[in-house]
Amino acid sequence: MRTTLVRVGVVGGASALLLTALPASLVSASPPSDRPAVDCTAVLATPTLDSAFDAAATAADVPANLLKSVSYLQSRWEGHNGQASNDGGYGMFNLKATTAAVPDGAGKGGVSTGSTDGAGSTDGAGSTDGAGGVGRTTSELDRAATLTGLTVDAVKTDDRANLCAAAALTASYAPDLDGSSPAKDWAPAIRRFGSADSFVTQVLAAARTGQDRVTSSGERVTLEADPAIAVASPTASDPETDCPTDLGCEWIPAGYAKGNPTDPDSTGNYGNHDKADRTGPGGPKLKYIVIHDTETAYDPTIRLVTDPTYLAWNYTIRSSDGHIANHLDPKDVGWHAGNWYVNAHSIGIEHEGWAGSAGWFTEAMYQQSATLVRHLAEKHDIPLDRAHIIGHDQVPGILAGYTKNVHWDPGPYWDWEHYFDLLGAPIGQSAKNTAGVKAGDVVEVRPGYADNINPVTGCQQASPGSGDCVAGQGTNFVLARQAPAADAPLANDPGWKPNGAAGTSYASDISARINAGHKLVVAEVRDGWLGVWWAGSLVWIANPADDPSIFRTTAKTVTVASETTAAPVYGRAYPEPEAYAPYEIPVQAIGALEYTVGVGQRYAVSDDDVETDYYYAQSFDGSIPDDRTDVKGALRYYQLWYTHKQVFVQADDVVLDDPGKRAVVPTALPRITGEAKVGSTLTVSNGRWSREVHGFDYRWLVGGRVVKGATSYAYTLSAADVGKRVVAVVSVDDRTLYPMVAPSLPTGKVVE
């Protein structure tokens, strides 16, 4: 049982003397009392960050593993050099500079006024937290500074000061507990750092399983596993949500209403999404999950998605604790991607934050998001790769002229490599980065994040609210240049910059940024540089032997079918005009983008099983002719790694090369046996082939015409065949081999 709020550090001496030993820049000029609630002298003097956790735990009389676990979920033990997080917090514990609302007690992160959580009482002037009258009307940073005698700036910028301050806050949130109290008893205090029950579960789970990590500053921190820690079941997800049951998702439905209540139900004036059957047989198939950021705080985001005059997405995730709000049934289509084809096939997830923020997304957000995406990918059969779990910045424009206006979130600071680690699908798995590549190889970009420093400028201008760009911030991309030299101009993207200008470092300029997980075909290798095909041109990326940024991989690739004509590139995989014939649905133009696959160029295929369709949805109640119909076409497309964005090319315009398949040729033609006479059954052999074949298909031709339904190795002659010759065609049906056919010699004319 804790009997006092005054803690003395492990260094001997009176606390007043200890305060005089602190660096002047760290000590508050006007301490609120003679002694701070927690003395941070010993914490600030520790030689390692790991030992600082122990010192802070001793000073505040709280469990060290609890401090480590909370900090890991907030920042993975990163201080981020005083940069604010995407929800306005600072340091390893994401301590907020704004006044926190009081949790409503429901465990889903809502707020209430005039309520108490057992750590203090309420009155007309605002609630207190039991920390010597330091009320909740002050921010976490202010309270932390008051409790420790440290300056707010020190708590923001110094890792050990932030740690000690957070330990003091933790103790103040649970005055009846001490360092020996069971972890589960600290749940109300943990919840003050992230109000959703799911955050408490994540913290206790991390303490139970343990974590070990080296920070970007080279400090190793180890959270020892404690299997004895009980992890209580979190608040269950609302039953309306498409979420894991234990993720605590909240159902906040998107708005759906007519623009004018007096309009007929058949009106086309409605919002903010469309009804569909994407999880059943009648609607477009789910293929993508699009990662967005909100460009505003969580609460305004919720107001927007519930407004029927705005637009909808599927989920919103809060930064502070990873709390998830679900807005749409997965069967319905949100209006989030700026490309109707992608909207029809995708789930959109908004993450609280700003694309130009050189701050960071919290670990709680990353983990909750990854858990949700794993669930959605498995349930809806969406591949866990960078071609299907994509950023909004990877969504193509719809027609020529639109690309330069598309979005660029989640931006250069979303850690794709860490995110895919959490998804259980690490980029490259165990493959090693290498400089040992040659022309013709397919490679994948994996530059790291924290130590992958690239210049970024104009963050606040490109994304108001982001703040200024911060030098030395990790990024998620490598740069493409027009020549193999560090001072060469950045690559040009003719869609993003149709005037031919080179790319720049401006935060929103994705012209020359090749993100982690992008696959490229190597055209040339030269002195630590790789020449690769990108956006219709040969560009160069640095790949020095002492710090390679790519690894070898495999992928199907395409080149143009014509020897003289480039292949058009598309932003939508729409059907051919004939597909609309049965419906009263306007034919949608298949318009090309600004790009082409040039003669001699080669690009990696990211999906060779693209859905060719157009989902028609034009009325509020679905009552107009053929409304809510998915028009499916026979035209085939491939999805490509082409530029920063995913694009499509028509299969007839290119030649597909599959490295997973081998060529095979017939060495002896199939032979027909049996009498060419009505009533006789002919059979055909498979012939002989240059390598082992594990499957065949058969067709029979009589008089040069294919016999419908005759797909067996045997065919029985009928009176309709009299006077005609018969040929059997044997086709290779083996997924390890390229398609190949071999016809038999013809029979004599069939007789009665």
Secondary structure, 3 states (H helix, E strand, C coil): CCCCCCECCCCCCCHHHHHHHCCHHHECCCCCCCCCCECCHHHHCCCCHHHHHHHHHHHHCCCHHHHHHHHHHHHCCCCHHHCCCCCCEECCCCEECCCCCEECCCCECCEECCCCCCCCCCCCCCCECCCCCCECCCCHHHHHHHHHCECHHHHHHCHHHHHHHHHHHHHHHCCCCCCCCCHHHHHHHHHCCCCEHHHHHHHHHHHHHCEEEECCCCCEEEECCCCCCCCCCCCCCCCCCCCCCCCCCEECCCCCEECCCCCCCCCCCEECEECCCCCCCCCCCCCEEEEEECCECHHHHHHHHCCCCCCCCCEEECCCCCCEEECCCCCCEECCCCCHHHHHCEEEEEECECCCCCCCCCHHHHHHHHHHHHHHHHHHCCCCCCCCEEEHHHCCCCCCCCHHHCCCCCCCCCCHHHHHHHCCCCCCCCCCCCCCCCCCCEEEECCCCCCCECCCECHHHHCCCCCCCCCCCECCEEECECCCCCCCCECCCCCCCCCCCCCCCECCCCCCEEECCCEEEEEEEECCEEEEEECCEEEEEECCCCCCCEEEECCCEEEECCCCCCEEEECCCCCCHHHHCCCCCCCCCCCEEEEEECCCCCEEEEECCCCCEEEECCCCCCCCCCCCEEEECCCCEEEEECCCCEEEEEHHHEEEECCCCECCCEEECCCEECCCECCCEEEECCCEECCCCCCEEEEEEECCEECCCCCCCEEECCHHHECCCEEEEEEECCCCECCCEEECCCCCCEEC
